[in-house]
């Protein structure tokens, strides 16, 4: 498929390059803002994630939490470490902007299943594992259909739907719906957590 195999990657590269140049002043401002707000924890968050064909890469995000710990040295719950600045950059999706570098490098695409944690890899069934047949994305079909408010089973079904129906028109639809979600700030948190609960495998 011409779009899936060639054109999508070219568009990703060109758009990421243009956006990195145009948004560089904003990236600098957010970096400085978070450096101050995160109480010495830094402004950037990096973590290994599985990409296309389960190849491991280093994902970049702006850091929305401090590294505060309890008396035993354990990290405090996410909700307690999430700063007001962090809440703002999450609600506006500014925390995702450093992933433009991942898109430029070819680790990610603008549109695709979100890259999850490496430790989840052994937990997937064969159907769920197909989400790695394409590059992961900054946004995707699952993100515009519930993001952190839907179950893992629903999220995986939406990811596989995208893999099976990937097209220019679906990507355009996802971009439009993503802009809408960011404007109305929907689906940021799950019902029980400041972020999505851990995936423990399917029963």
N, C-alpha and C positions, 0 to 999 in steps of 0.2 A: 504494500500500500504506500503510495508516493508520499502522502502527507505524514503518515505515521512513521515511516522509516527515514525520511530525508527532510521534508519541508519544516516539520515541527521543530527539529533541532536547530535549523538555520534561523527560524523566527525567534526561538528562545535565546540564542546567542546574541543576535542583533538587538533585541528588545532589552535584554539584561545589560548590555554594554551601554546603551543610551540612557537607561534608567540610573545606572550607577553614576554616570557623569552628571546627569541633571539633579539627582537627589543627594549628591555628595555634601552640600551644605547642611541639609536636614540630618543626614547620617552623623555628621560631626556634632551637631547640637544635641541629638538624642544620646550620643556616646558620652558627652560631657555631663549631661543631665543625670544619666544613670550612674556614672562614676561617683557622683556626689550622693545620690539617693540610696545607693546600695551599700553604704557604710563600709567601704573598703573591699567589697566582694567583686568589684570589677563590673564592666558594662557588657561584656560579651560572654555568651554561653556557647560552649562547643561540646559536642557529643557524637560518638560514633553511631551511625545508623546504617541499615542495609538499603542499598539502592537497587537498580536494575540487575536482575540475575543474582540478587542477594550479595552483590559486591559491597563491601563495607567502605563508607566514606565518612569524613568529618563534617557534620552539619553545624552551621553558624546561626545564632539568633542573638538578639539583644536580651540581656539578662533581666528578668522582671522580679527576681527574689533576692533577698539577702542570704548570707550563709550562717545566720544565727542558729545557735545550738542550745540544748538544755544543759543542765548540770552534769549529765552523764556523757556529754559530748555528741549526742544525737541531734541531727537536724530537726528543727521545729517543724510542725505541720505546714504544708504549703500555704494555707490561708494566713498563718501568722507571719510568714516570711515575705508575703506578697506586699510590696509597698504601694502607696497611692500612685506613684509614678509608674510602677509596674502594672497596676490595674489599668491605667490610661493607655499605655503602649499596647497592652493586650486587646483592649476594647477597640482600639483604632487599627490593630494589626501591624503597628509599627515594629513590633518585636520580630516580625518575619523578614524585614528588609535586608539584613545581612545575608539571607539565603540567595539574594541576587548573585552573590559571588559563587555559590554552589551551582546556580543555573549557568553562569558564564563558563565555569569549568567543565560542565557536562555531567556533574553528579546528579543534578535534578532538572526538572522542567518547571515551567510556570504552572502547568496543569497536570495532575496525576494523583495517585493515592499518596496520602501523607506518609513520610518515612517514619516508621515506628522504632521501638527499642530493639537492640540486637538480641537481648535475652528472650524476646518473644519468638524468635525463629524456630526453636524446637517445638513450640506449642501449636503451630499452624497445622491444619489439615491440608490435604492436597489442593482443595478448592481455594482455600484462603491464601495458600502460597502463590497462587497465580497473580496476586496483586504485584508481584515483583517482575512480571513479564514486561513492564514498562518502567520508565524513569519515574521516581516519586516526584510529587509536585508541591509547590508552595500552597496551592489550593487545589481542591478536587471536588468530585461529585458528592462524596460523603460530607465535605465541609459545607456545601451549600444546601445540604438536606438534613441539617441537624447538628453537625460538628460535634461538640462534646456533650450534647444532650440526648444522643441516641445510643442504643446498646452496641456492644462490640459486634454482635451477629449482624445487626442492621448495617453497621459501618462496613463490614467485610463484603456484604452483598452489594452495596453501592460501589465499592472499589472494583469488584469483579465486573459489575455492569459497565463501568468505565473502560476497563481493559477490553471487553468484548465489543464495545460500541465506539471506541475512540475515533473521532473525526474532527475536522475543522469546525463544523457547526456545533458539535457538542462542546468543544473548547470555548467557542465564542459565548455560548449559553452560560457556561460555568463562570467565565470572566464577568459577564453582566450580573449574574446572581451573587457573585462574590462582592462586587461593588455595592450592591444593594444590602447585603448582610453587614458589611463594614459600616455603612451609613446608619443603619438601624440598630447595629450592635447586638445581633442575635446569636445565640448558641455558643457563647464564650465559655461558660462553665456548665458542668453536669449538675444534677440536682443535689448531689451529696458531697461534692468536692470542688475546690478552686480550679482543678484541672480534671482531665479524664481519669477514671479509676484504672488501676493496673489490669492488664489482660492476663487471665489465668488459664487460658485454653478453653476449648469447648467440651462440654460433657458428652 
